[in-house]
Amino acid sequence: ADHLTWYACGPTVYDDAHLGHARTYVCFDIMRRILTDHHHVPVLYVMGVTDIDDKIIARAAEEGRTPRSLAHEYECRFFEDMSLLAVRQPHAKLRVSEHIGHITDYISDIQ
């Protein structure tokens, strides 16, 4: 291949980012910069975002809003926080809600 493909699990977006998020994604960003800027390895960096799960549904119910609106707000806040730390954005974000069919098919196949 002419590039490195890197998938990273991203946040479950039901609350603000915390120090553990910062440490993880700052470290990933440092490794990515070493690969791309120092070793000149093209990197396709993709991040998964869990935007639907029990915690999101429960928090949304507590706040009287939809899980989608809650997840969207916290996803935006997460990436704003990472930008403040100068963490480069992923090339693509894969949201769980956009891949439910693939996930359920996969689970069916392994059962």
N, C-alpha and C positions, 0 to 999 in steps of 0.2 A: 504494500500500500504506500501511497505517497504522503500519508499523514498518520498521526496517532489518533485513535478514537478513544475518548475518555468519557465514561459515564460516571457520574457521582450522584449518590442519593442526596436529595435536598431536604428542606425542612417540611414538617407537617405544620401547616399555616393556620394555627388557631390562637396564637399568642405572639407577643413580640420576640424578636431574636434575643439570645442571651450570650454570655461569654463562651459557652461551649460551641455555639454556632460560629461565633467570631473566630475562635481558635481553629476550628476545622477548616473553614473556608479561606482564612488567611493562609494557612499552611498549604492547602490545595493551590491557591493562587501563586504562592512562592514557587512551588514545584512547576506549575504551568509556565511561569515566567522564565525559569531556568531552562526549561525545554525549548520554549519558543524564542526567547531573546538571546540566550547564550549559546545553545546548541543548534539553533535554527531548525528545530523540528516543528513542522506544522501540527497543531493540535486542534482537533474538533472536540470541543468540550460541551457536553450535554448534561443537564441536571434534571433529575426527577423532582417533582413537587407533589407532595401528598396534600391534595386540596379537598378531599372528602374522606372522613373516617369518623369514628364514634366521638372523639374529642371535639371535632369541629361541629358535628351535629348537636352535641350537648351544649356547647358554648353558644351556638346560634340560638338554640331554644331558650336559654337563660336570658339572652339579650333581645328576644323577640324579633329575630331577623332570619333571613335565609342562610343556609350553610354556604351557598355560593357567594353571597355578599361578604360574609365574614372572612372566608378564605381569600377572596380577592383583596380585601383590605390588608390582611396580614401578609399576603404574598408581596404586595407593593411595598409595604413597610420593611419587610425582610430585605428586598433588593435595594431599597433606599439606604438601609443600614450598611449593607455590604459595600455600596458605592461610597459611603462616607469613610469606610476603611480602605478605600482604593482597590477593592477586590474587583477584578474584571468580570463582566457579566458572561454567563454561558452563551454559547452560540445558539442553543435551543433549550427550551424548558418543556419537559414532558409532564403534563399534569395527569394525575390518576383519573380524574373525572373524564378526560378525553380518550381514555384507553380502557374503560371498563369492559367492553366486549372482548378485547384481547386478553385481559387479565382473567376473566371468567372462563374463556376457552382454554387458556393455559392450565388453570386449576383443574378443569374437567379432564384434560388430557393426562395429568399426573395422578389422578385419583384411581 
